[in-house]
C-alpha cells in the first residue's frame, strides 16, 4: 500500500484536475447561435432556415415516414415537429397524408420539396466548406469527435424526476 507523501510541498505542487470555469450550456448555446447564423445566411437564398433544411433532408432520407418516427429521429417532441411541419406543408414542399390505416399519418416530400432540397444542399455544402476554411478541418474533426463522444455519454432524455446532478 502506498504511503501519503511526507513532503507537503510535493502534495501542494500536484495540479488538480482542470475544471470548467464557465457554464457549458451558455458556451454551447453561443456557439450554436453563431453556427446557425452562418448556415442560415447561406440557406436564406433557398428560402429556408437550418431547421427547415434539416427536416426536409430527414424526410428525404427516411422516405414516407410516420410523424412519431420522424420526431424520434430528429430528437423533437410531437408538438414541435407538428409546428415545424406546417410551413413546409404550406409551401408545398412536403405532405402529411393518411397512412395505411385511418389513424396513422405519413410525411413525404413532394416534387417541389425534392427540388428545394437539392437547391439547399448546394448552399449547405457552401456553408460547410466556408466553416471548414474558417476553423480548419483538424479543429472541426476534433469537434465532431468530442460531440459524438459526449452524445454517447449523455442520456437522450432528462432524468424522470427532473433532478440535476449539481
Secondary structure, DSSP 8 states (H G I E B T S, - for coil): -----S-HHHHHHS-------S-HHHHHHHHHHHHHHHHHHHHGGGT--HHHHHHHHHHHHH-SB-HHHHHHHHT--HHHHHHHHHHHHHTTSEEEEE-SSTT-EEEEE-HHHHHHHHHHHHHHHHHHHHHHHHH-HHHHHHHHHHHHHHHHHS-SS--TT-----
